Structures are given as C-alpha cells and as structure tokens.
Amino acid sequence: MNHPVLPVPILEGVQRSYSISALWEGTPARATVEKERELLNLVLPPWQRELCWTLDQQIKYVEGIFLGLGTGYYVVNGRDFDNDGNDTRMSGWLIDGQQRITAIARFISGEICIFGGIFYRDLSPADKRRRFDNIIFPCIELNYQEDETVLKELYRRLNYGGTPHTQEDLALLNA
C-alpha cells in the first residue's frame, strides 16, 4: 500500500522566549546586501513589503501588550557568519513580524503614544521593565536557511493565508 509522502517542514527551528527588550538590547544583525533594511536588531529581506499598519493599528497593538493580550510571535532566519565573523547573506532576516516590531520600535523611540498620551519615556523604570521590556515575545528562529526560495515560500504562507474581516462582519460585531 502506498502512503502519501509529506513535505519537509519549512517552519523548522528553535522556539525561543525572548523578552521584548531583546529586540534592541542584543547583538544586532546587520544588512549585508543592498535594499535590506534594519529594524532594531533584525534585518528585513529586500523583498519584504513596506510598513502597512495604520497608526491606530500600531497603537492598539502596543496597548494590547499592556492589557495582557500578548505579543504574537515573530520568525527569523538563523544567523550564520563568514570566516571574519561577519553576518552572511540572509542572516537574521525577519521573515514574519515586521508590523508588530515596527510598532514596538516606534513606541520606544517616542513616535507613538498609548492610552491617549502615555509615551514610553513617561513610564517609571519599574513599569517599563515589568509591563513592557520584560514581557516575553516568542520567536521561532529557523536553522540558518541559505535557500532564499524557501524563505520566500515561508513568508507567503505566513502572510497571505488570512481572510480579512468584511464590513458585514464588523456590523455583526457592532450590533
């Protein structure tokens, strides 16, 4: 009897439990090719879309962290180094999580405020650490993947599978 052969997983790596502050306190990955963009300690692939969340979405996301709604997770390509200790191409690429991490970066830099006027700089050191910096932001760190087509396929599957809510769905919620 023939059994179907399942494909090899493409989201394979180590699940890590980093705090939010690890996004800016750790060792940064650096861009290695033209058109890569750096975001805190991560690098965005040159083919990743630009920021698309609205200001309101960014604010709601950060407020959600303070309200205990969690952070979601993000996916990065593992890091690999050349003989001189420099990042190899595609090291530390952020495959999923750009919108969430950008909202965090904009909050800590003072570009956005939450709850109608609270900036990161306004928080007490205790509140910063306890209520934001030390909150766990799970990461799936892939084993370093040198095949860009695999990374693109993973990106497609993580970012193009959802169905947006319709106006009818919103009307039902608001009824």
C-alpha positions as CSV (number, residue, x, y, z in Angstrom):
1,M,0.0,0.0,0.0
2,N,1.4,3.4,-1.0
3,H,1.3,6.1,1.7
4,P,1.5,9.8,0.8
5,V,4.8,11.5,1.4
6,L,4.6,14.6,3.4
7,P,6.8,17.6,2.6
8,V,9.6,18.6,4.9
9,P,8.6,21.4,7.3
10,I,9.6,24.9,6.3
11,L,8.9,26.5,9.7
12,E,11.6,24.4,11.5
13,G,13.9,25.8,14.1
14,V,14.0,26.6,17.8
15,Q,11.2,28.3,19.7
16,R,12.8,30.9,21.9
17,S,11.3,33.0,24.6
18,Y,13.0,36.4,24.3
19,S,11.8,39.5,26.2
20,I,10.7,42.4,24.1
21,S,13.8,44.3,25.1
22,A,16.0,41.7,23.4
23,L,14.9,43.3,20.2
24,W,17.2,46.3,20.9
25,E,19.5,45.1,23.7
26,G,21.0,42.1,21.9
27,T,23.7,41.9,19.3
28,P,22.2,43.4,16.1
29,A,22.2,41.6,12.7
30,R,23.5,43.9,10.0
31,A,22.4,44.4,6.4
32,T,24.7,42.6,4.0
33,V,23.1,43.4,0.6
34,E,21.6,46.5,-1.0
35,K,17.9,47.1,-0.2
36,E,17.9,45.2,3.1
37,R,16.5,47.4,5.9
38,E,17.4,47.2,9.6
39,L,14.7,47.1,12.2
40,L,16.0,47.2,15.8
41,N,18.4,44.2,15.9
42,L,16.9,42.4,12.9
43,V,17.2,42.8,9.1
44,L,14.3,42.8,6.7
45,P,14.7,41.0,3.4
46,P,14.8,43.2,0.3
47,W,11.5,41.7,-1.0
48,Q,9.5,42.3,2.2
49,R,6.7,44.8,1.8
50,E,6.9,48.2,3.4
51,L,5.1,49.1,6.6
52,C,1.3,48.8,6.1
53,W,-0.2,49.0,9.6
54,T,-2.0,52.3,10.3
55,L,-1.1,54.4,13.3
56,D,-4.2,53.2,15.0
57,Q,-3.3,49.5,14.5
58,Q,0.2,50.2,15.9
59,I,-1.2,51.9,18.9
60,K,-3.8,49.2,19.5
61,Y,-1.1,46.5,19.3
62,V,1.2,48.2,21.9
63,E,-1.8,48.9,24.2
64,G,-2.7,45.2,23.9
65,I,0.7,44.3,25.3
66,F,-0.1,46.4,28.4
67,L,-3.6,45.0,28.6
68,G,-2.2,41.4,28.8
69,L,-3.3,40.4,25.3
70,G,0.1,39.0,24.3
71,T,2.5,39.8,21.6
72,G,2.0,37.2,18.9
73,Y,5.3,35.7,17.7
74,Y,7.9,36.5,15.1
75,V,10.1,34.4,12.8
76,V,13.7,35.0,11.9
77,N,16.2,33.2,9.8
78,G,19.0,31.9,12.0
79,R,22.4,33.7,11.9
80,D,25.5,32.4,10.2
81,F,28.9,34.0,9.9
82,D,31.7,34.1,7.4
83,N,35.3,33.4,8.4
84,D,35.8,37.0,9.5
85,G,32.8,36.8,11.9
86,N,30.5,38.9,9.8
87,D,26.9,38.1,9.1
88,T,26.4,36.0,6.0
89,R,23.7,36.9,3.5
90,M,20.2,36.4,4.9
91,S,21.4,36.1,8.5
92,G,18.9,37.3,11.0
93,W,16.3,38.1,8.3
94,L,12.9,38.9,9.9
95,I,10.5,36.7,7.9
96,D,7.4,37.4,9.9
97,G,6.6,40.1,12.5
98,Q,7.7,43.4,10.8
99,Q,4.4,45.2,11.6
100,R,4.5,44.2,15.3
101,I,8.2,45.0,15.8
102,T,7.8,48.3,14.0
103,A,5.0,49.3,16.4
104,I,7.3,48.4,19.3
105,A,10.2,50.4,17.8
106,R,8.0,53.4,17.2
107,F,6.7,53.3,20.8
108,I,10.2,53.0,22.5
109,S,11.5,55.8,20.2
110,G,8.7,58.2,21.3
111,E,7.0,58.3,17.9
112,I,3.7,57.0,19.2
113,C,1.9,57.2,22.5
114,I,-0.7,54.9,24.0
115,F,-3.9,55.3,26.0
116,G,-4.4,58.9,24.8
117,G,-1.0,60.3,25.8
118,I,1.4,57.9,27.5
119,F,4.9,57.7,25.9
120,Y,7.5,55.1,26.7
121,R,9.7,57.8,28.3
122,D,6.9,58.7,30.7
123,L,6.8,55.2,32.2
124,S,8.6,54.6,35.5
125,P,11.6,52.3,35.3
126,A,9.6,49.6,37.1
127,D,6.7,49.9,34.7
128,K,9.0,49.8,31.7
129,R,10.6,46.6,32.9
130,R,7.6,44.9,34.4
131,R,4.9,45.9,32.0
132,F,6.8,46.1,28.7
133,D,10.5,45.4,28.4
134,N,10.4,42.0,30.2
135,I,7.2,40.7,28.5
136,I,8.0,37.6,26.5
137,F,7.8,37.9,22.8
138,P,8.1,34.4,21.4
139,C,10.4,33.9,18.4
140,I,10.8,31.0,16.1
141,E,14.5,31.1,15.0
142,L,15.0,29.0,11.9
143,N,18.1,26.9,11.4
144,Y,20.1,29.1,9.1
145,Q,18.4,28.8,5.7
146,E,20.6,29.6,2.7
147,D,17.9,28.9,0.2
148,E,16.0,32.2,-0.4
149,T,13.2,30.4,-2.2
150,V,12.4,28.5,1.0
151,L,12.3,31.8,3.0
152,K,10.0,33.4,0.4
153,E,7.7,30.4,0.5
154,L,7.5,30.6,4.3
155,Y,6.8,34.3,4.0
156,R,4.0,33.7,1.5
157,R,2.4,31.1,3.7
158,L,2.6,33.1,6.9
159,N,1.4,36.4,5.3
160,Y,-1.1,35.5,2.6
161,G,-3.3,32.9,4.3
162,G,-5.6,35.1,6.4
163,T,-9.0,36.4,5.4
164,P,-9.7,40.0,6.2
165,H,-13.0,40.8,8.0
166,T,-15.6,42.4,5.9
167,Q,-17.8,45.4,6.7
168,E,-20.7,42.9,7.2
169,D,-18.5,41.1,9.9
170,L,-17.9,44.4,11.6
171,A,-21.6,45.3,11.5
172,L,-22.4,42.0,13.2
173,L,-19.8,42.7,15.9
174,N,-21.2,46.2,16.5
175,A,-24.8,45.1,16.6
